[in-house]
């Protein structure tokens, strides 16, 4: 096996449509024995497993078009070929995104079933001297193409704090905290893919990212953090997203972390609009290190 050939094992353990290999290059080590690949989020410490039970009413459609109850209720998020509508990429205001679910009678190829099917594009892991392992695409991607989730353990605020405080300065942080702001308060979701995660765990930061993250719900009240192509991406390009606030936008969020846990749906049956600050921050706040994405729900 030469220095540029991919390693022989699939990092997804066969769970995704396409295997994900890692280039055998200087700096790449074997798969962490503590890491287990998961296709979607799983309940972690402090999370009631009932929060992972289906809560949405299904449709009885054979083909989900404009008159589908799910589409009428939550809006049409995707084009006929399964791409995120490009209008979502040009604005910070979005409709709450909910796909068809396990109670729906439509097929798995329904145009309103995209992120729930897992990684649909061919990607590989590779070594970057200045960053470590990264992810690059092995095919051309159009704007709005779904790439992957940022999947991992859903953990409580207490567990997020515990894990953050246990990190050493040199440790890599993987925890993302999503704050969804709505009239009823702030709904928090903490995702940690350190030991249980998917390919999204290996995405690096960029100040000029080619991916954008949006929350999408399928069966449960807990959102999936989904990454879509912001622009045309050529085969061989590294995939990345932005997870740092500029200095002028930094804010103290420590008091926020004690707020309401993930466990409430941040919208009613009626259609609502969300304003997504498409930025994440990694900062040290009173000893806590985590990534933060703020989402504002406007009724």
C-alpha positions in Angstrom: 0.0 0.0 0.0 1.6 3.3 -1.1 1.6 6.5 0.9 -1.4 7.9 -1.0 -3.7 4.9 -0.9 -6.7 4.9 1.3 -6.8 2.8 4.5 -8.6 -0.5 4.2 -11.4 0.0 6.7 -14.6 1.9 6.5 -14.8 4.5 9.3 -18.7 4.3 9.1 -18.7 0.6 9.9 -21.0 0.1 6.9 -23.8 2.3 8.3 -23.7 4.9 5.5 -24.6 4.5 1.8 -21.0 5.0 0.8 -18.0 3.9 2.8 -15.7 6.6 4.2 -12.0 5.8 4.0 -9.0 7.7 5.3 -5.9 8.5 3.2 -2.9 6.7 4.5 -0.7 9.7 4.9 1.9 11.0 7.4 0.1 12.0 10.7 -2.9 9.8 10.3 -3.3 7.3 13.1 -5.7 4.4 13.3 -9.3 4.8 14.3 -9.6 5.7 18.0 -10.7 2.6 19.9 -13.0 4.8 22.0 -14.9 6.1 19.0 -18.0 4.4 17.7 -19.7 5.6 14.5 -23.4 6.5 14.7 -25.5 7.6 11.8 -27.8 9.9 13.8 -27.9 11.4 17.4 -28.2 9.0 20.3 -29.3 9.8 23.9 -26.4 10.4 26.3 -26.1 11.1 30.0 -28.9 13.2 31.5 -31.3 12.9 28.6 -34.7 11.2 28.9 -34.9 8.5 26.1 -38.5 9.4 25.6 -37.3 12.6 23.9 -36.2 10.3 21.1 -39.7 9.0 20.5 -41.7 10.2 17.5 -43.9 13.2 18.2 -45.1 14.4 14.7 -48.2 13.4 12.9 -47.6 11.6 9.6 -49.1 12.1 6.1 -50.9 9.6 4.0 -49.3 10.7 0.7 -47.8 8.5 -2.0 -45.9 11.5 -3.3 -45.3 14.5 -1.1 -45.9 17.6 -3.2 -47.4 21.0 -2.4 -50.7 19.5 -1.0 -48.9 17.1 1.4 -50.0 17.9 5.0 -46.3 17.9 6.2 -45.3 20.4 3.4 -48.4 22.6 4.1 -47.7 22.6 7.8 -44.0 23.3 7.8 -43.2 24.4 4.2 -41.3 23.0 1.3 -37.6 23.0 2.1 -36.2 21.0 -0.8 -36.3 21.0 -4.6 -37.5 18.0 -6.6 -34.0 16.6 -6.8 -33.5 16.8 -3.0 -31.4 20.0 -2.7 -32.0 22.6 -0.1 -33.8 25.6 -1.7 -31.0 28.1 -2.6 -33.1 30.9 -1.1 -32.2 29.3 2.3 -28.5 30.0 1.5 -29.0 33.7 0.7 -30.8 34.8 3.9 -30.6 34.4 7.6 -34.4 33.9 7.8 -35.8 30.4 7.4 -38.9 28.5 7.9 -38.6 25.8 10.7 -37.5 22.7 8.8 -39.4 19.4 9.5 -39.2 16.4 7.2 -41.7 13.6 6.7 -41.4 11.0 9.5 -41.9 7.4 10.5 -45.7 7.9 10.7 -45.9 9.0 7.1 -46.9 6.6 4.4 -44.7 8.0 1.7 -41.6 6.1 0.5 -38.0 6.5 1.6 -37.4 8.3 -1.7 -39.9 11.1 -0.9 -38.5 14.5 -1.8 -39.3 15.6 1.8 -36.9 12.9 3.2 -33.3 14.1 2.8 -31.2 14.4 6.0 -32.8 11.3 7.6 -31.2 9.1 5.0 -27.7 9.9 6.1 -24.6 10.8 4.1 -25.5 10.8 0.4 -22.3 12.0 -1.1 -18.9 10.3 -1.4 -16.3 11.8 1.0 -13.0 10.7 2.5 -10.9 11.6 5.5 -7.4 13.0 4.9 -4.5 14.5 6.9 -3.9 18.3 6.9 -0.6 19.3 8.5 -1.9 22.4 10.2 -5.3 20.9 11.2 -5.1 17.2 11.6 -7.8 15.0 10.0 -10.2 16.7 7.6 -13.0 15.8 5.2 -13.1 16.3 1.5 -15.6 15.5 -1.2 -15.0 13.0 -3.9 -17.7 14.4 -6.2 -18.9 17.8 -7.3 -21.6 19.3 -5.1 -24.3 21.9 -6.1 -25.4 24.6 -3.8 -28.0 23.2 -1.3 -26.6 19.6 -1.5 -26.9 17.9 1.9 -23.6 16.6 3.0 -24.0 15.2 6.5 -25.2 15.8 10.1 -23.1 16.8 13.0 -24.3 13.8 14.9 -23.3 12.5 18.4 -24.5 12.1 21.9 -27.3 14.4 23.0 -26.3 15.3 26.6 -27.7 17.5 29.4 -26.4 20.9 30.4 -24.9 19.4 33.5 -23.1 16.7 31.5 -21.9 19.3 29.0 -20.4 21.4 31.8 -18.8 18.3 33.4 -17.2 17.3 30.1 -16.0 20.8 29.3 -14.4 21.3 32.7 -12.7 17.9 32.4 -11.0 18.9 29.1 -7.3 19.9 29.2 -6.1 23.0 27.3 -4.7 20.8 24.6 -7.8 18.6 24.2 -9.9 18.8 21.1 -13.4 20.1 21.8 -16.3 18.6 20.0 -19.3 19.7 22.0 -21.8 22.0 20.1 -24.5 23.8 22.0 -27.5 24.9 20.1 -29.7 27.6 21.6 -33.1 28.0 20.0 -34.6 31.3 21.1 -38.4 31.5 21.0 -41.2 33.2 22.9 -41.3 30.4 25.5 -37.6 30.8 26.3 -34.4 29.2 25.1 -34.3 25.5 24.1 -30.9 24.0 24.5 -29.4 21.0 22.7 -25.9 19.8 23.5 -24.3 17.5 20.9 -21.0 15.7 21.7 -19.5 13.4 19.0 -16.3 12.7 20.9 -16.9 9.0 21.5 -20.1 8.5 19.5 -20.3 10.5 16.3 -20.4 10.5 12.5 -18.2 12.0 9.7 -19.3 15.5 10.7 -17.0 15.1 13.7 -14.0 15.5 11.5 -15.1 18.7 9.7 -12.7 21.7 10.2 -13.3 25.4 10.7 -13.0 27.9 7.9 -13.5 31.7 7.9 -14.7 31.2 4.3 -16.7 28.0 4.7 -18.3 26.0 1.9 -20.9 24.4 4.2 -23.7 26.0 6.3 -25.4 24.3 9.3 -29.2 24.3 9.8 -31.3 22.4 12.3 -33.8 19.9 10.8 -36.4 17.8 12.7 -37.7 14.5 11.6 -39.4 12.3 14.2 -38.5 13.9 17.4 -38.3 17.2 19.1 -34.5 17.1 19.1 -33.0 18.8 16.0 -30.5 17.2 13.7 -27.7 19.6 12.9 -27.4 19.4 9.2 -24.7 20.7 6.9 -25.5 21.8 3.3 -23.3 23.1 0.5 -23.3 26.9 0.5 -21.9 27.1 -3.1 -20.7 24.9 -5.9 -17.9 22.6 -4.4 -15.5 20.8 -6.7 -14.4 17.2 -6.2 -11.3 17.1 -4.0 -12.1 20.3 -2.0 -12.0 20.2 1.8 -15.4 20.5 3.4 -15.7 23.0 6.3 -18.0 25.3 8.3 -17.6 28.4 10.4 -17.5 28.0 14.1 -16.0 31.1 15.5 -17.6 34.5 16.3 -15.7 37.6 15.2 -14.3 39.6 18.1 -17.0 42.2 17.7 -19.7 39.6 18.1 -18.5 37.7 21.2 -20.9 37.7 24.1 -21.1 36.1 27.5 -23.3 33.0 27.3 -22.4 31.2 30.6 -25.7 32.1 32.2 -27.5 30.7 29.2 -26.1 27.2 29.7 -28.3 26.8 32.8 -31.5 27.3 30.7 -34.1 25.0 29.5 -33.0 21.6 28.3 -33.7 20.2 24.8 -37.1 18.8 25.2 -39.6 21.2 23.8 -40.5 21.7 20.2 -39.7 25.4 19.5 -42.7 26.1 17.3 -46.4 25.5 17.3 -48.4 24.0 14.5 -48.5 27.3 12.7 -45.7 28.2 10.3 -43.0 30.3 11.9 -39.8 32.0 10.8 -36.4 31.5 12.2 -33.4 33.8 12.0 -30.3 31.8 12.1 -27.0 33.4 13.1 -24.9 31.1 10.9 -21.9 31.3 13.1 -20.5 29.2 15.9 -18.0 30.1 18.5 -15.3 28.2 20.4 -14.4 30.2 23.4 -13.4 29.9 27.0 -16.2 31.1 29.3 -15.8 30.7 33.0 -13.9 27.5 32.4 -16.3 26.1 29.8 -15.2 25.4 26.3 -17.8 24.5 23.7 -19.1 25.5 20.3 -22.2 27.6 20.3 -24.8 28.2 17.6 -27.6 30.7 18.4 -30.9 30.3 16.6 -33.7 32.9 16.9 -37.3 31.8 16.3 -39.6 34.6 15.3 -43.3 33.9 15.5 
